[in-house]
Amino acid sequence: MGRVRLAVTAPDRLDVHTVEIDDPGDLISCLPHPSALAWVRHGEGLVGWGEAARLTVPAGPGRFTAVQGLLAELFGGARVDDPLGVPGSGPVAFGSFAFDPASGGSVVIVPRRVLGRRGGRAWLTTIGEASGPAARPVESADPLTAPSQLTWSDGALSAPGWQRAVAAAVQHIRTGRLGKVVLARDLYAQAAEPIDARVLLARLAQRFPACYTFACAGLVGATPELLIRRTGEEVESLVLAGTTARGTDPADDTARAARLLASAKDRHEHAYAAQMVREALAPLCAELSVPDDPQVLTLPNVMHLASPVRGRLHGERSVLDVVEALHPTPAVCGTPTDRALELIRHLEAMDRGRYAGPVGWVDARGDGEWGIALRCAELDGTRARLFAGCGIVADSDPAAELAEAHNKFRAMRYALQG
Ligand SMILES: C=C(O[C@H]1C=CC=C(C(=O)O)[C@@H]1O)C(=O)O
């Protein structure tokens, strides 16, 4: 167990049954309640609902390994019937961690039902009940209502206030104390009725199929950034940093992609993130491949510089142990990490909560997928708090960064407005 003391609500012993089922089709439309758990990309992944166990994770170092230790105990003591034995079958926990290690609010949930779909197979896992496996994913579902009468307001900083923060960050960087810092801002949307996460998930998955559409304890989004996937010994990551807006037509897109690849400022911003991921993974891996040059990832709202990373772990390490080594990367914090974190706390004038923290799932084998919670919102009844951030380097321009944040907000604005 790590240095963090976790609060756990769980029965003495979990009963877990996985059964292979016919293809349930769209996973998100199988979610029966707004309190959704989800991790879906290109129609594959996991959704969950209900709570067999909940871990409340306080602030402090060693959060990820502390959770891993506790889950190993909980899952190790469970009665498990898992004839599939694939990543995501058997006992699974979904989690979402605060960005800042000094902040509380991280949540890990072991659902009562998990529905999985990958590679032409589908399964249903029932957790916590001694009564045996459920035969069908959902008996009945609450009706869906899209958010209406939305009104918008600034979060901690107005647009000009945030531009001043960016300008201040540039000044700090020019003194040479740090190379890069990622600054974020928040926005609020107010709806007439409680916001149903399932509506937002369905819109995000349909519009951003290549992103990881996620939900965990009210944090909902579609992130393009894979922090780490572990499948046995294999690990994968997709490092993103450096952004441009989409073009107005295919020729404009091609020109913008070429400019992004050639942009010294964006290459610089990207290199900090790729380098740190390389350094964090190298001691954990027997083999590691990080491309020398990034490629362009095109999304419906923006384009990013992207480095797909692959490795083979040595030693017994769960996906959460690898998350512990990686978070926070310079894609969301900066270089050096401690100085960037200090500046973020000082300049953003807000607590990021779980935005820019790891979000994903882990199973009893230690396999799992964790993204960085970007392009997301924290739902609280009728209100949504949206976040977007931008990497700042010595030659960043505050107005251009504000426009970039605006483009990143468009994903969640679309999820809310349709
Ligand atoms: C911090 C965010 O994006 C990160 C990921 C990709 C590109 C980024 C950038 O170009 O600034 C950011 O590092 C965000 O979307 O809130």
The ligand as an ORCA input file, in Angstrom:
! r2SCAN-3c Opt
* xyz 0 1
  C      -4.479     20.579    -22.497
  C      -5.212     20.237    -23.560
  O      -4.664     19.665    -24.676
  C      -3.350     19.141    -24.656
  C      -3.318     18.013    -25.619
  C      -3.085     18.210    -26.947
  C      -2.596     19.442    -27.399
  C      -2.287     20.432    -26.518
  C      -1.756     21.730    -27.002
  O      -1.426     21.852    -28.190
  O      -1.661     22.670    -26.223
  C      -2.363     20.231    -25.066
  O      -1.069     19.885    -24.643
  C      -6.664     20.431    -23.597
  O      -7.302     20.020    -24.560
  O      -7.227     20.957    -22.612
*
